[in-house]
Amino acid sequence: MPKTTVPCPRCRTPITAEITRLFDLSSDPQAKEKLLSGSANLINCPVCHYQGVYPSPIVYHDADKELLLTYFPPEANLPVPEQEKIIGPLIKKVVDTLPPEKRKGYLFRPQTMLTQQLLFETILKADGITPEMMKAQQEKLTLISQLAAAAPEKLPELIAQNDSKIDEQVFMLVSRLAEASAAGGDQEGVQILVNLQRGMLEHSSYGRSLAEQARESQAAVKSLQELSQKGLTRESLLDLIIESANSDARLTTLVTMARGGLDYTFFEQLSAKIDASSGEEQAKLSALREKLLQLTAAVD
């Protein structure tokens, strides 16, 4: 992507950066993710050390949803005719890129977004994300900000107080934010988020559950490696899987790593064990077979 020179929003020092104004899913399927994640148009001023997203005019286009949105940052403080001189060529590029049969009426009625928040909300709404879902997401981001700003000695207590709010989505958001910080060269931010993730793994109920799953997965990998060194067979793999039946994490790891070994013959051997058993043991093996069928289908 060609670079351009823009003034730092804080000290006005000229900065060379990659600035994207057109986010067109027709030419870049990742455009929406780049825009919504905040990983696009990141700048880093070497003079005043400002780091953040540069306030640039934006044209967003999603042909599948017939969505053409424009946004002009108010801090640019340009009159409408000047804004149109910037936005107009971007819209023309969108239209020219599309084949004639896809040039529909919405292209000539772009929707003007007065705020960046409204721009994001309109994009998300088109994806079926409700205001309630957006509010819940914002609450999680607020929680992450509070946790990230906490002093290290206060973090365990703060995590415990918010234990019920820390779930899979919170961990995913922390990972996404760390990726965005890394992309922007904000190593201090990355380290803060990494430390937060470690703290949540150690002090939250969901985090401890994740850590336990990781230990179970590592144990499954180790046991499979040891079997492979001895000479892995369907019989030994079946025995290992039966031993691991009480751990979903171990089973998932074993099926993922040894999917090729769970073939028709493998299931024939498992069925033979089921037929040869009785009572509680037969019920356990039958349940294991159903679980394995589901896991193999998921892997496939």
C-alpha positions as CSV (number, residue, x, y, z in Angstrom):
1,M,0.0,0.0,0.0
2,P,1.4,3.4,-0.9
3,K,2.4,5.7,2.0
4,T,1.4,9.3,2.4
5,T,2.4,12.2,4.7
6,V,-0.1,13.4,7.3
7,P,0.2,15.8,10.2
8,C,0.2,14.4,13.7
9,P,-3.2,15.1,15.3
10,R,-1.4,16.3,18.5
11,C,1.8,18.3,17.5
12,R,1.2,18.6,13.7
13,T,4.6,17.0,12.8
14,P,4.5,15.4,9.3
15,I,4.3,11.6,9.6
16,T,4.7,9.1,6.8
17,A,2.1,6.4,7.2
18,E,-0.2,4.0,5.3
19,I,-3.6,5.7,5.2
20,T,-6.6,3.8,3.9
21,R,-9.6,5.9,2.9
22,L,-11.6,3.3,0.8
23,F,-12.7,0.1,2.6
24,D,-14.2,-1.9,-0.2
25,L,-15.1,-5.6,0.5
26,S,-15.3,-6.3,-3.2
27,S,-11.5,-5.7,-3.6
28,D,-10.4,-6.5,0.0
29,P,-12.5,-9.2,1.9
30,Q,-10.6,-8.2,5.1
31,A,-11.5,-4.5,4.8
32,K,-14.4,-4.7,7.4
33,E,-12.2,-6.4,10.0
34,K,-9.4,-3.9,9.5
35,L,-11.8,-1.0,9.9
36,L,-13.7,-2.3,12.9
37,S,-10.7,-3.7,14.8
38,G,-8.9,-0.4,14.7
39,S,-5.8,-1.9,13.0
40,A,-6.1,0.4,9.9
41,N,-4.6,3.9,9.7
42,L,-2.5,3.6,12.9
43,I,0.2,6.2,13.3
44,N,3.1,6.7,15.7
45,C,4.5,10.2,16.0
46,P,8.3,10.2,16.7
47,V,8.2,13.7,18.2
48,C,5.3,13.7,20.7
49,H,4.8,9.9,20.8
50,Y,1.2,10.1,19.9
51,Q,-0.2,6.7,19.0
52,G,-3.6,6.0,17.5
53,V,-5.9,5.8,14.5
54,Y,-5.5,8.8,12.2
55,P,-8.8,10.6,11.6
56,S,-9.2,10.1,7.9
57,P,-12.2,10.4,5.6
58,I,-13.7,7.0,4.9
59,V,-15.8,5.3,2.2
60,Y,-17.1,1.9,3.2
61,H,-18.6,-0.4,0.6
62,D,-20.3,-3.9,1.0
63,A,-21.9,-4.9,-2.3
64,D,-23.5,-8.0,-0.9
65,K,-25.4,-5.9,1.6
66,E,-25.8,-2.9,-0.8
67,L,-24.1,-0.7,1.7
68,L,-22.2,2.4,0.7
69,L,-21.3,4.6,3.7
70,T,-19.2,7.8,3.9
71,Y,-17.7,9.4,7.0
72,F,-15.7,12.6,7.3
73,P,-14.0,13.3,10.6
74,P,-15.3,16.6,12.1
75,E,-11.8,17.6,13.3
76,A,-10.9,18.0,9.6
77,N,-13.2,21.1,9.6
78,L,-13.6,21.2,5.8
79,P,-16.7,22.7,4.0
80,V,-19.0,20.3,2.2
81,P,-17.6,21.1,-1.3
82,E,-14.1,20.2,-0.2
83,Q,-15.3,17.0,1.5
84,E,-17.0,16.0,-1.8
85,K,-13.8,16.6,-3.7
86,I,-12.2,13.9,-1.5
87,I,-15.1,11.5,-1.1
88,G,-16.3,11.7,-4.8
89,P,-13.3,10.0,-6.4
90,L,-13.4,7.2,-3.9
91,I,-17.1,6.5,-4.7
92,K,-16.3,6.6,-8.4
93,K,-13.6,4.0,-7.8
94,V,-16.1,1.8,-6.1
95,V,-18.5,2.1,-9.0
96,D,-15.9,1.7,-11.7
97,T,-14.6,-1.5,-10.0
98,L,-18.0,-3.2,-10.1
99,P,-19.2,-5.1,-13.2
100,P,-22.2,-3.3,-14.9
101,E,-24.7,-5.9,-13.7
102,K,-23.9,-5.0,-10.0
103,R,-24.2,-1.3,-10.3
104,K,-27.4,-0.7,-8.4
105,G,-29.3,2.3,-7.2
106,Y,-27.7,2.3,-3.7
107,L,-24.4,3.4,-5.2
108,F,-25.9,6.7,-6.1
109,R,-27.3,7.3,-2.6
110,P,-24.4,6.9,-0.3
111,Q,-25.3,7.3,3.4
112,T,-23.5,10.0,5.3
113,M,-22.3,8.9,8.8
114,L,-22.0,11.9,11.2
115,T,-19.9,10.0,13.7
116,Q,-17.5,7.1,13.6
117,Q,-19.6,5.3,16.2
118,L,-22.6,5.6,13.9
119,L,-20.5,4.2,11.0
120,F,-19.5,1.2,13.0
121,E,-23.0,0.6,14.3
122,T,-24.5,0.8,10.8
123,I,-22.0,-1.8,9.6
124,L,-22.7,-4.1,12.5
125,K,-26.4,-3.7,12.2
126,A,-26.2,-4.9,8.6
127,D,-24.5,-8.0,10.0
128,G,-27.5,-8.6,12.3
129,I,-25.8,-7.4,15.4
130,T,-28.4,-5.7,17.7
131,P,-27.9,-2.6,19.8
132,E,-28.2,-4.9,22.9
133,M,-25.3,-7.0,21.6
134,M,-23.2,-3.8,20.9
135,K,-23.9,-2.6,24.5
136,A,-22.8,-5.9,25.9
137,Q,-19.6,-5.7,23.9
138,Q,-19.0,-2.2,25.1
139,E,-19.4,-3.3,28.7
140,K,-16.8,-6.0,28.1
141,L,-14.4,-3.4,26.6
142,T,-15.0,-1.1,29.6
143,L,-14.2,-4.0,31.9
144,I,-11.0,-4.7,30.0
145,S,-9.9,-1.1,30.3
146,Q,-10.5,-1.1,34.0
147,L,-8.6,-4.3,34.5
148,A,-5.7,-3.1,32.3
149,A,-5.4,0.1,34.2
150,A,-5.3,-1.6,37.6
151,A,-2.1,-1.7,39.6
152,P,-0.5,-5.2,39.6
153,E,-1.1,-5.8,43.3
154,K,-4.8,-4.8,42.9
155,L,-5.5,-6.9,39.8
156,P,-6.3,-10.3,41.5
157,E,-8.9,-8.6,43.7
158,L,-10.5,-6.8,40.8
159,I,-10.6,-9.9,38.7
160,A,-12.3,-11.8,41.6
161,Q,-14.9,-9.0,41.9
162,N,-15.8,-9.3,38.2
163,D,-15.4,-13.1,38.0
164,S,-18.9,-13.7,36.6
165,K,-18.2,-11.2,33.7
166,I,-15.0,-12.8,32.5
167,D,-15.8,-15.2,29.8
168,E,-14.6,-16.5,26.4
169,Q,-15.5,-13.2,24.7
170,V,-13.4,-11.2,27.1
171,F,-10.4,-13.4,26.4
172,M,-11.0,-13.1,22.7
173,L,-11.3,-9.3,22.9
174,V,-8.0,-9.1,24.9
175,S,-6.3,-11.1,22.2
176,R,-7.7,-8.9,19.5
177,L,-6.6,-5.8,21.3
178,A,-3.1,-7.2,21.8
179,E,-2.9,-8.0,18.1
180,A,-4.0,-4.4,17.2
181,S,-1.5,-3.0,19.6
182,A,1.3,-5.1,18.1
183,A,0.3,-4.0,14.6
184,G,0.6,-0.4,15.7
185,G,4.0,-0.9,17.3
186,D,2.6,-0.3,20.8
187,Q,4.8,-2.8,22.7
188,E,3.9,-1.3,26.0
189,G,0.2,-1.9,25.3
190,V,0.9,-5.4,24.2
191,Q,2.8,-6.2,27.4
192,I,-0.1,-4.7,29.5
193,L,-2.6,-6.9,27.7
194,V,-0.4,-10.0,28.0
195,N,-0.1,-9.5,31.7
196,L,-3.8,-9.0,32.0
197,Q,-4.4,-12.2,30.2
198,R,-2.1,-14.1,32.5
199,G,-3.8,-12.6,35.5
200,M,-7.2,-13.7,34.2
201,L,-6.0,-17.2,33.6
202,E,-4.7,-17.4,37.1
203,H,-7.5,-15.6,39.1
204,S,-10.8,-16.0,37.2
205,S,-12.9,-19.1,37.1
206,Y,-13.1,-19.2,33.3
207,G,-9.4,-18.5,33.1
208,R,-8.6,-21.4,35.4
209,S,-10.8,-23.6,33.3
210,L,-8.9,-22.6,30.2
211,A,-5.6,-23.3,31.9
212,E,-6.8,-26.7,33.0
213,Q,-7.9,-27.5,29.4
214,A,-4.5,-26.4,28.2
215,R,-2.8,-28.8,30.7
216,E,-5.1,-31.6,29.6
217,S,-4.3,-30.9,26.0
218,Q,-0.6,-30.9,26.7
219,A,-0.9,-34.2,28.5
220,A,-2.7,-35.7,25.6
221,V,0.0,-34.5,23.2
222,K,2.7,-36.0,25.4
223,S,0.9,-39.4,25.7
224,L,0.4,-39.6,22.0
225,Q,4.1,-38.7,21.3
226,E,5.2,-41.5,23.7
227,L,2.9,-44.0,22.0
228,S,4.3,-42.9,18.6
229,Q,7.8,-43.6,19.8
230,K,6.9,-47.1,20.7
231,G,4.9,-47.7,17.5
232,L,1.4,-46.4,17.4
233,T,-1.3,-48.9,16.4
234,R,-5.1,-48.7,16.3
235,E,-5.2,-50.9,19.4
236,S,-2.9,-48.7,21.4
237,L,-4.7,-45.5,20.2
238,L,-8.0,-47.0,21.2
239,D,-6.7,-47.9,24.7
240,L,-5.3,-44.3,25.1
241,I,-8.6,-42.8,24.0
242,I,-10.6,-45.0,26.4
243,E,-8.3,-43.9,29.2
244,S,-8.9,-40.3,28.3
245,A,-12.7,-40.6,28.0
246,N,-13.4,-38.5,31.1
247,S,-11.6,-35.4,29.7
248,D,-13.2,-33.6,26.8
249,A,-10.0,-31.5,26.3
250,R,-7.8,-34.7,26.0
251,L,-10.3,-36.4,23.7
252,T,-10.5,-33.3,21.4
253,T,-6.7,-33.1,21.2
254,L,-6.3,-36.8,20.5
255,V,-9.0,-36.8,17.8
256,T,-7.5,-33.7,16.2
257,M,-3.9,-35.0,16.1
258,A,-4.7,-38.6,15.3
259,R,-7.7,-38.2,13.0
260,G,-6.3,-40.5,10.4
261,G,-6.2,-43.4,12.8
262,L,-9.9,-43.1,13.7
263,D,-11.0,-44.9,10.6
264,Y,-13.6,-47.5,9.9
265,T,-11.4,-50.3,11.3
266,F,-10.9,-48.3,14.5
267,F,-14.6,-47.9,15.1
268,E,-15.1,-51.6,14.3
269,Q,-12.7,-52.4,17.1
270,L,-14.5,-50.0,19.5
271,S,-17.8,-51.5,18.6
272,A,-16.4,-55.0,19.3
273,K,-15.4,-53.8,22.8
274,I,-18.9,-52.4,23.3
275,D,-20.5,-55.7,22.3
276,A,-18.1,-57.7,24.6
277,S,-18.9,-55.5,27.6
278,S,-22.0,-55.1,29.7
279,G,-23.8,-52.8,32.1
280,E,-22.1,-49.5,33.1
281,E,-19.0,-50.3,31.1
282,Q,-21.0,-50.8,27.9
283,A,-22.9,-47.6,28.5
284,K,-19.6,-45.6,28.9
285,L,-18.1,-47.1,25.7
286,S,-21.3,-46.4,23.7
287,A,-21.3,-42.8,24.9
288,L,-17.6,-42.6,24.0
289,R,-18.3,-43.8,20.5
290,E,-21.0,-41.2,20.0
291,K,-18.7,-38.5,21.3
292,L,-15.9,-39.6,18.9
293,L,-18.2,-39.6,16.0
294,Q,-19.2,-36.0,16.8
295,L,-15.5,-35.0,17.2
296,T,-14.4,-36.6,14.0
297,A,-17.2,-34.9,12.1
298,A,-16.2,-31.6,13.6
299,V,-12.6,-32.1,12.6
300,D,-13.5,-33.1,9.1
